[in-house]
């Protein structure tokens, strides 16, 4: 990866270094139920993915890093996590409203939009109060994480050295 980060993919000379973009590319290339069914779904999937990257992921990553770096128990760490949780309230409310009339983010099935958003929202799982205030988001994330592919990925991930 020229960015020095993972994940990255190389496909016939094309190098992609952003996980959300990797997912969009692979879904488009290989088709199937994860891929957009038409141009409208492609636009919606791209829109939701960019929304997650800009409105959710920056705050969610700070929460994960605070936990991973052990600063969550310090006053500064607790303050940073609380600030991130407050910043995430609007995003949770947006997704809550959207999911009130559907089980998945785009279309009537699990798509790459759900894959991308579920991974970003997974970073916020320590913020149980956010999920309790947004039961549609909580139920959606549980649906996404109940899929066999997610379970298999997490099983492999948990085997990785820290």
N, C-alpha and C positions, 0 to 999 in steps of 0.2 A: 504494500500500500504506500503510495507516494506521500500520503498524509501521516504515515507512521502509526496508524490506528487500526483496530479491528472493529467490526468485520469489514472485509473487502471481498469483492469478487472480480475475477477476470474471466471474460467470456469471449473467446475468439478475438482477442486483442482489445476489447472494451474493458476498462477498469472502472469500477464504481466503488466508492469508498464511504457511502452513507447507507446505513442499514435500511432506512425507510425507502430510499431510492432503489436499493437492491431488491426489496420486496416488490415494489411497483414494476420494475423491469422484468423480474422473473414471472410475475403474474401475467404481464402483457405478452411476454415471449411464449410462454407455455400454455396460456389460455386456461380453460377449465373453470370450475365454479368460483375460484378465488378472483379471477380476472373480471374486468368490467364486461358486461353483456353488450354495451353499446357506448356511443360517444358521451351520452348524458351521464351514464354511470362512471365513465372514465373521469369526467370533470368533477363529479361528486367525490370520487375516491381521492383524486388529487387534492381537492379542496379540504377534505377532512384530514388528510395526511399532513398538509402544510399547516393547518390549524393546530394539530397536535404538536408539531415540531416547534411552532412559535408560541403558542399559548399555554401549553402544558409541560412539555419536556424541560424547558429551562428551570422551572420551579421543582419539578419532580426529580431531576438529576441532583439538585442541591440537597434534597431530602435524603436520597440514597447515599450521597457522598458523606453527609453528616453522620449517618448510621455506620457506613463502612469505615470512616476515619475515627470513629469513637468519640466525636465531639457532641453527640446528641445528649449526653448527660451533663454537659457544661452549660452554664447560663447563656453563653453566646450561642451555643449550638441549639439549645431549646428555643431561643429567640429567633434564630434563622429559620428553623423548621416551622415555627408558628407563623412567621411572615410568609413563608412559601405556601403554607396551608391557606392563609387568608387570600393570597393571590390566586390560588387554584379554585376558590369558591365559585367564581364566575364561570370558569370552564366546566366545572362539574354541573352547574345549573344549566348551561347551554346543552350539554349532552343529555342531561336528565329530561329536559323538555323534548329533545329530538327523539329519545328512546321511548317516550310515553305512548307512542302510537306504532311502535315497531320493535322487533326483537334484535335487529342488527342495524348497523349504521347506514348501509347503502343496499337497496334492493330488499328482497325478502329472504336473504341467505347470508351466511358468513362469507365475507370477501376480504381482499387484501386491506381494505379500509379497517375492518375489525382487527385484523392481524396487527396492523401498524398502531392503531389506537390502543389496543389491549396491552401491547408491550409498554407503551409510554405510560398508560395508567397503572400498570403493574408496579411501576416505581413508586407510586403513591400509596401502596397498600398499608403502610404503617399508619396512615392517617384515617383511622377507623371512623372518626366522627364525620369526616367528609362523606364516606360511603353510607353511613347511617342516615345522613340528611338527604341522600340521593339514592333511594332504593332501586330506581331503574338502572342507574349506572352500576350499582353493586350486583344486581341480577345479571346484567349484560356481561360484566367481567367474569362472573362465575360461569356463564354459558361458554364464553370464549375459552376459559381455562379448563373446562370439563372435556374439551375435545381431546381425542386420543393423541393427536400430533403434539398438542401443547404438553400433555403429560409425559410423553416420550422425550421431548426436548428438555423439560425440567429435570427428568431423571438423569439424562446425560450431563446436563449442566451441573447438577449437584455432585457428580463424580469428579469434576474438574478441580485441580489444586487451587487453593486460594492465592 
